[in-house]
Amino acid sequence: MRGFVVDPAAIRHVGRDLQRPECILAERDGTLWSADARGGVMRIAPDGTQRFVGQRTPAFAAAADDAERFTTGTLPNGLAFDRAGRFLIANFGTDRLELMERDGTSRVLHDSIDGMPIGKVNFVLRDRRDRVWLTVSTRRRNWMEAMRPGPGDGYVAMADGRGLRVVAEGFAFTNEIRFDAAEEWLYVAETTGRRITRLRIGDDGAVTGREVFGPSEIAPGFPDGIAFDAFGNLWIAQVMADRVLALTPEGELLTLLDDGDPAATAALEAAFRAGTATPADMLAAGGRLAPWFASITFAGPDLRTACIGSLRGTTIPCFPSPVAGLPMAHWR
């Protein structure tokens, strides 16, 4: 990876007129699925054709009227496939973990934990044992109040045969999580903590260790989405600064792509450090490829195509990777 930088001429754009394609799932046949702010997912076939699948209650599963959606306020954020190929949805709008069939029929899996509202659900991940891991960025009703320096109230939960339970907490805006190849360590992107934390996970799901992996601060910008390649490098999508970075197994930080606006990034950096960052400061930042990088997904039959999810883009920038991605649980 050392010496590799993304060639702008090699970037191609997949999809069109997407809405908030924050998270992307790839299948072996080349199909991509992206989260969609209209309340569902967009299927992008290998030939480029698209089909939107909206969330619906069972009674309205076959309805064509958009007014009969699953719920008001739905905003799919993190996505994962369950063993049957259905969608697990971390819904940032409804604050719930949901399950959606491929025809859109949806139901709630979890909306509370320990008798309390679950909080601002962000990302979901399934491991090889069929356990489901969930991140909650904050318990605050207004999540923007958590977008500031200092300790956070985010947490990681895990659902298995015994239900949903908190396994680790005290994260500064918990975002995406990933397992290493052996599923021995769980890596956590702390967005406002601006670091990657990892947890050693026991056979029973218990956390036995916690440490910062790599630099204590990854700045400027905010780590959002993460993904491993097959050589153990952890790729990082930095939202607002719009950079793609990689942390080597030795903890060395490499810059692979920088599409940010230097002046806007510097202004946001100063405001964030002062604790005065506003939505206007954040909206002023971002690049041109797909503003507000949010995730990295390895795609293609050989997993050597890297695709960038975003919060404000309408397409998915993709480029050749020098190494293959680590296969996710649904790839096996």
C-alpha positions as CSV (number, residue, x, y, z in Angstrom):
1,M,0.0,0.0,0.0
2,R,2.9,2.4,0.6
3,G,3.2,4.7,-2.4
4,F,-0.3,4.0,-3.7
5,V,-2.6,7.0,-4.4
6,V,-5.8,6.9,-6.3
7,D,-5.5,8.1,-9.9
8,P,-8.3,10.6,-10.5
9,A,-8.5,9.4,-14.1
10,A,-9.3,5.9,-12.9
11,I,-12.4,6.9,-10.9
12,R,-15.7,5.9,-12.5
13,H,-19.1,6.8,-11.1
14,V,-21.8,4.1,-10.6
15,G,-25.4,4.9,-10.2
16,R,-27.3,8.1,-10.8
17,D,-29.8,10.4,-8.9
18,L,-29.0,8.5,-5.6
19,Q,-30.1,10.0,-2.3
20,R,-27.7,9.8,0.6
21,P,-25.9,6.6,-0.5
22,E,-24.3,6.3,2.9
23,C,-23.7,2.6,3.0
24,I,-23.1,0.2,0.1
25,L,-23.3,-3.6,0.0
26,A,-21.7,-5.6,-2.8
27,E,-22.7,-9.0,-4.1
28,R,-20.6,-11.5,-6.1
29,D,-22.4,-10.9,-9.4
30,G,-21.5,-7.2,-9.4
31,T,-24.8,-5.9,-8.0
32,L,-24.5,-3.0,-5.6
33,W,-27.1,-2.0,-3.0
34,S,-27.0,1.5,-1.5
35,A,-28.9,3.0,1.4
36,D,-31.4,5.5,0.2
37,A,-32.9,8.5,2.0
38,R,-36.3,7.9,0.4
39,G,-36.7,5.0,2.8
40,G,-35.2,1.9,1.5
41,V,-32.3,0.7,-0.7
42,M,-31.3,1.2,-4.4
43,R,-30.3,-1.8,-6.4
44,I,-27.7,-1.1,-9.1
45,A,-27.3,-4.0,-11.4
46,P,-24.0,-4.8,-13.2
47,D,-25.4,-3.3,-16.4
48,G,-26.2,0.0,-14.6
49,T,-30.0,-0.4,-14.4
50,Q,-31.5,0.7,-11.1
51,R,-34.5,-0.3,-9.0
52,F,-35.6,1.3,-5.8
53,V,-37.0,-1.0,-3.0
54,G,-38.9,1.0,-0.4
55,Q,-39.6,-0.2,3.1
56,R,-43.3,-1.2,3.6
57,T,-45.4,-2.8,6.3
58,P,-46.7,-6.3,5.4
59,A,-50.1,-4.9,4.6
60,F,-48.7,-2.5,2.0
61,A,-45.8,-4.7,0.7
62,A,-47.2,-4.7,-2.9
63,A,-48.6,-1.2,-2.9
64,A,-47.3,1.3,-5.4
65,D,-48.3,4.5,-3.5
66,D,-45.3,6.1,-1.8
67,A,-47.6,7.4,0.9
68,E,-47.9,3.8,2.2
69,R,-44.3,3.6,3.2
70,F,-43.0,1.6,6.1
71,T,-43.0,4.6,8.4
72,T,-42.5,8.4,8.4
73,G,-39.0,9.6,9.2
74,T,-37.2,6.4,7.9
75,L,-33.6,7.1,7.0
76,P,-31.6,3.9,6.3
77,N,-28.0,4.3,7.3
78,G,-25.9,1.2,7.9
79,L,-26.8,-2.0,6.0
80,A,-25.9,-5.7,6.3
81,F,-27.2,-8.9,4.8
82,D,-28.6,-11.6,7.2
83,R,-27.9,-15.2,6.3
84,A,-31.0,-15.4,4.1
85,G,-30.0,-12.4,2.1
86,R,-32.5,-10.0,3.7
87,F,-31.4,-6.5,4.7
88,L,-30.6,-5.6,8.3
89,I,-31.1,-1.8,8.5
90,A,-29.6,0.5,11.1
91,N,-32.2,3.3,10.7
92,F,-30.9,6.7,11.6
93,G,-34.3,8.2,11.2
94,T,-36.5,5.9,13.3
95,D,-33.8,4.9,15.8
96,R,-34.4,1.2,15.3
97,L,-32.8,-1.9,13.9
98,E,-35.1,-3.2,11.2
99,L,-35.3,-6.2,8.8
100,M,-36.4,-5.7,5.2
101,E,-37.2,-8.5,2.8
102,R,-36.1,-8.0,-0.8
103,D,-39.6,-7.0,-1.8
104,G,-39.6,-4.2,0.8
105,T,-41.7,-5.8,3.5
106,S,-40.2,-4.6,6.8
107,R,-40.4,-5.1,10.5
108,V,-38.8,-3.8,13.6
109,L,-36.2,-6.0,15.3
110,H,-35.1,-3.7,18.1
111,D,-36.1,-0.3,19.2
112,S,-35.2,-0.4,22.9
113,I,-32.4,-1.8,25.1
114,D,-32.6,-2.4,28.9
115,G,-36.1,-0.8,28.8
116,M,-34.9,2.5,27.3
117,P,-35.0,3.9,23.8
118,I,-32.1,2.5,21.8
119,G,-30.7,5.9,20.8
120,K,-29.3,7.1,17.4
121,V,-28.7,3.8,15.6
122,N,-25.9,4.1,13.0
123,F,-24.4,0.9,11.7
124,V,-25.1,-2.9,11.7
125,L,-22.7,-5.8,11.1
126,R,-23.2,-9.6,11.1
127,D,-20.4,-11.9,12.0
128,R,-19.8,-15.5,10.9
129,R,-21.7,-16.9,13.9
130,D,-24.8,-14.9,12.9
131,R,-24.5,-12.5,15.8
132,V,-25.6,-9.0,14.9
133,W,-23.5,-6.0,16.1
134,L,-25.0,-2.6,16.3
135,T,-23.6,0.9,16.9
136,V,-25.4,3.7,18.5
137,S,-23.8,7.1,18.0
138,T,-25.4,8.8,20.9
139,R,-28.3,8.5,23.3
140,R,-29.2,12.2,22.8
141,R,-32.4,13.0,21.1
142,N,-30.7,15.8,19.1
143,W,-27.7,14.0,17.7
144,M,-26.1,17.3,16.6
145,E,-25.4,18.0,20.3
146,A,-23.0,15.0,20.2
147,M,-20.9,16.5,17.3
148,R,-18.4,18.2,19.5
149,P,-15.1,17.3,21.2
150,G,-15.0,15.4,24.4
151,P,-16.3,12.1,25.9
152,G,-19.2,10.6,24.2
153,D,-22.2,8.4,25.1
154,G,-22.1,6.1,22.1
155,Y,-22.1,2.4,22.5
156,V,-21.8,-1.0,20.7
157,A,-24.5,-3.6,21.2
158,M,-24.7,-7.2,20.2
159,A,-27.8,-9.4,19.5
160,D,-27.7,-13.2,19.7
161,G,-30.0,-15.9,21.0
162,R,-30.2,-14.0,24.3
163,G,-31.4,-10.8,22.8
164,L,-29.8,-7.4,22.5
165,R,-27.3,-6.1,25.0
166,V,-24.6,-3.4,25.4
167,V,-21.1,-4.8,25.2
168,A,-19.1,-1.6,25.3
169,E,-19.9,2.1,25.8
170,G,-18.4,5.5,26.2
171,F,-17.5,6.1,22.6
172,A,-17.4,9.5,21.0
173,F,-20.0,9.2,18.3
174,T,-19.8,5.5,17.4
175,N,-19.9,4.9,13.7
176,E,-18.9,2.0,11.5
177,I,-17.4,-1.2,12.9
178,R,-15.5,-4.1,11.3
179,F,-13.9,-7.4,12.4
180,D,-10.4,-8.5,11.4
181,A,-10.1,-11.7,9.4
182,A,-10.1,-13.9,12.5
183,E,-13.0,-12.0,14.1
184,E,-10.8,-11.7,17.1
185,W,-10.9,-7.9,17.2
186,L,-13.7,-5.5,16.6
187,Y,-12.6,-2.1,15.2
188,V,-14.7,1.0,16.0
189,A,-14.7,4.3,14.2
190,E,-15.2,7.1,16.8
191,T,-16.2,10.0,14.6
192,T,-15.9,12.9,17.0
193,G,-13.2,11.1,19.0
194,R,-11.3,11.1,15.6
195,R,-9.7,7.8,16.3
196,I,-10.1,4.0,15.7
197,T,-10.6,1.9,18.8
198,R,-10.4,-1.8,18.9
199,L,-11.9,-4.4,21.3
200,R,-10.9,-8.0,21.8
201,I,-14.0,-10.1,21.5
202,G,-14.4,-13.4,23.3
203,D,-16.3,-16.4,22.1
204,D,-19.3,-15.3,24.2
205,G,-19.2,-11.8,22.8
206,A,-17.7,-10.3,25.9
207,V,-15.1,-7.5,25.6
208,T,-11.8,-8.3,27.3
209,G,-9.7,-5.4,26.1
210,R,-9.9,-2.0,24.6
211,E,-7.2,0.1,23.0
212,V,-6.7,2.9,20.4
213,F,-5.4,1.5,17.1
214,G,-3.1,3.8,15.2
215,P,-2.8,7.5,15.9
216,S,-4.6,9.0,18.9
217,E,-6.1,11.5,16.6
218,I,-6.9,11.2,12.9
219,A,-7.3,14.7,11.7
220,P,-8.3,16.9,10.0
221,G,-11.7,15.4,9.3
222,F,-13.8,12.7,11.0
223,P,-13.5,8.9,10.6
224,D,-16.8,7.6,9.4
225,G,-16.7,4.4,7.4
226,I,-14.1,1.7,7.7
227,A,-13.2,-1.5,5.8
228,F,-10.4,-4.1,5.9
229,D,-8.5,-5.3,2.9
230,A,-7.1,-8.8,2.6
231,F,-3.7,-7.7,3.9
232,G,-5.0,-6.2,7.1
233,N,-4.9,-2.6,6.1
234,L,-7.9,-0.7,7.5
235,W,-9.3,1.8,5.0
236,I,-11.0,4.9,6.4
237,A,-13.5,7.3,4.8
238,Q,-13.2,10.7,6.4
239,V,-16.4,12.6,6.3
240,M,-16.4,16.4,5.5
241,A,-12.6,16.4,4.9
242,D,-13.4,13.8,2.1
243,R,-10.3,11.8,2.4
244,V,-9.7,8.0,2.1
245,L,-6.9,6.8,4.4
246,A,-5.5,3.5,5.3
247,L,-4.0,2.2,8.6
248,T,-1.5,-0.5,8.1
249,P,-1.3,-3.5,10.5
250,E,1.6,-1.6,12.1
251,G,-0.5,1.5,12.7
252,E,1.0,3.7,10.0
253,L,-1.4,6.1,8.5
254,L,-1.5,6.5,4.7
255,T,-3.4,9.0,2.6
256,L,-4.9,7.4,-0.5
257,L,-7.2,10.0,-1.8
258,D,-7.9,13.7,-0.8
259,D,-10.9,15.3,-2.4
260,G,-11.6,17.9,0.3
261,D,-11.6,21.7,0.1
262,P,-8.5,22.7,2.1
263,A,-9.9,26.1,3.2
264,A,-13.3,24.8,4.3
265,T,-11.6,21.8,6.1
266,A,-9.3,24.2,8.0
267,A,-12.2,26.4,9.0
268,L,-14.2,23.4,10.2
269,E,-11.2,22.0,12.0
270,A,-10.7,25.3,13.9
271,A,-14.4,25.5,14.8
272,F,-14.6,21.9,16.0
273,R,-11.6,22.3,18.2
274,A,-13.1,25.4,19.7
275,G,-16.4,23.6,20.3
276,T,-18.3,26.1,18.1
277,A,-18.8,24.1,14.9
278,T,-22.2,24.7,13.3
279,P,-24.2,22.9,10.6
280,A,-23.2,25.7,8.3
281,D,-19.5,25.0,9.0
282,M,-20.0,21.4,8.2
283,L,-22.0,22.0,5.0
284,A,-19.3,24.3,3.7
285,A,-16.8,21.4,3.8
286,G,-16.6,18.5,1.4
287,G,-15.3,17.7,-2.0
288,R,-16.6,17.3,-5.5
289,L,-16.5,13.5,-6.2
290,A,-19.3,12.7,-3.7
291,P,-19.5,15.2,-0.9
292,W,-19.1,13.9,2.6
293,F,-17.4,10.5,2.2
294,A,-19.1,8.1,4.6
295,S,-18.0,4.5,3.7
296,I,-15.7,2.2,1.8
297,T,-16.9,-1.0,0.2
298,F,-14.9,-3.5,-1.8
299,A,-16.8,-4.8,-4.8
300,G,-16.3,-6.8,-8.0
301,P,-15.9,-10.6,-8.2
302,D,-12.3,-10.3,-7.1
303,L,-13.1,-7.6,-4.5
304,R,-10.5,-5.3,-6.1
305,T,-12.8,-2.3,-6.8
306,A,-13.2,0.2,-4.0
307,C,-16.4,2.2,-3.8
308,I,-17.1,5.3,-1.8
309,G,-20.4,5.9,0.0
310,S,-21.4,9.4,0.9
311,L,-24.0,11.5,2.6
312,R,-24.5,14.2,-0.1
313,G,-23.4,12.5,-3.3
314,T,-25.8,11.3,-6.0
315,T,-23.4,8.7,-7.5
316,I,-20.9,6.2,-6.1
317,P,-17.2,6.9,-7.1
318,C,-15.3,3.6,-7.7
319,F,-11.7,3.0,-8.4
320,P,-9.3,0.0,-8.8
321,S,-7.7,-1.1,-5.5
322,P,-4.1,-2.5,-5.5
323,V,-5.3,-5.2,-3.1
324,A,-8.5,-7.2,-2.6
325,G,-10.9,-6.4,0.2
326,L,-11.5,-8.7,3.1
327,P,-14.6,-10.7,2.3
328,M,-17.6,-9.9,4.5
329,A,-19.8,-12.6,6.2
330,H,-22.3,-12.7,3.3
331,W,-19.5,-13.2,0.7
332,R,-18.6,-16.7,2.1
